[in-house]
Structures are given as C-alpha cells and as structure tokens.
C-alpha cells in the first residue's frame, strides 16, 4: 500500500488533459446545397458591387437573391435596384419573383427556394408567402427589419382577445449554414454606423462577399448530386451581367 502512495500523488498532480476537439458533424445533402447557394447569392451581389448606398450614385444596395427550382437548380436572380429605378419596392427578392413569373408565365412558385443575402423584409416576405414559395434561406440577419416571416406565423390570440391567428400560408425560413454568413453577422455587430445598407457598401464587407464568391468557385461538393448543381450554378453566374 505504501508503494502505491507516491503513484497516487503523482496522478493527482498530473495536469488534466482537455478532451480532443470534436469533429464537426458532416453536412447533409440539403445543408451543403444551402451553403452553395448562399455563396452564389453573395457572388451575384459581388459581381456588381456598389461602393456606396447613396441614392444618386448607385444601382441600389448590395443585396441580392437567387431562385432555385424544385429539382435543386438555380433558375433566376435579382439584385436590389431601388436607386436606379427610383422605386423603393425594387428589392432583390421582388425583382426576382416578378421577372421570373412574367418570363415563365407561371402563377406561383410552390416547390421553389429563394436564397437571399439579407434576411427578408416584410414586403418581400409577404410576396414570398402570396406566391407560395416553399423555403427561403438568408445569409445575414437583419436585427431591425428581419424575422418578418416568423411574425406572419405569430399567434397573438393567447395574449389578447383581439389578437390574430397565424397567416394561413407558411414559408420555411432558416439562416444559411455557412461560416461567412456568421462572419458577416459578427462584423455588423461591431459596426458603428447607423444603416445596414452603409455597412453593406463598406470595404470590409466587400472582402467577405469576395470570400464567398471565391469559395463557390473553388469548392468541391461532398455529394455528387450537389456537384452537378454547383457546376450548373457556376455556368449560371458566368452569364450574368456585371
């Protein structure tokens, strides 16, 4: 027993080793696809980057969207153009939905997903709901004008007899599962300016959008089905006006 005492003391004095870092769980097919199309939406904006949000000096704000059909292929795009059109309704999602429906003569968009660089506002959320968009995946959160789709699903009847039930149509909404979207959120949290649209024209934000565009071009998909769609998305991006 006495012989074991020094060993016991040595064990107690030994440093406690931290467990090895856990390996992140691999992305599912859908999560990887969401990541790829989030990068594509950033790339659509980066390709026509606006260095200012001033009304007389820009197309609009650095916000854009892409539309993906039920088969998982990108079919359309839109960029915010409120300044060029002198029309405050011309958000990227609005332009995307209106122009695609007009071009294809479709009535609505069931089964489609919209990937947008910034969390949708109330106007864009309403249009997505009315046109029966199935999902939307956004990149950056908008602390002031975001969560509009969630508010449409709010049931306030438990709070007041005069409350309202949730809107009868739903659009699934989630944030993109990529590190760049998280980095943009963190950068905006540190931003000292007043307007999110000015942040979106800042040089540091441009660097993050450039990083997303570069990742989209270099990335090799884990899943063959996603690689096919990624190759299609690259060809799609190459055809867009700059």
HELIX and SHEET records of a PDB file:
HELIX    1   1 UNK A    2  UNK A   13  1                                  12    
HELIX    2   2 UNK A   29  UNK A   46  1                                  18    
HELIX    3   3 UNK A   92  UNK A  104  1                                  13    
HELIX    4   4 UNK A  122  UNK A  130  1                                   9    
HELIX    5   5 UNK A  148  UNK A  152  1                                   5    
HELIX    6   6 UNK A  179  UNK A  190  1                                  12    
HELIX    7   7 UNK A  196  UNK A  199  1                                   4    
HELIX    8   8 UNK A  203  UNK A  218  1                                  16    
HELIX    9   9 UNK A  224  UNK A  238  1                                  15    
SHEET    1   A 5 UNK A  74  UNK A  79  0                                        
SHEET    2   A 5 UNK A  64  UNK A  68 -1                                        
SHEET    3   A 5 UNK A 113  UNK A 118 -1                                        
SHEET    4   A 5 UNK A 135  UNK A 140  1                                        
SHEET    5   A 5 UNK A 172  UNK A 175  1                                        
END                                                                             
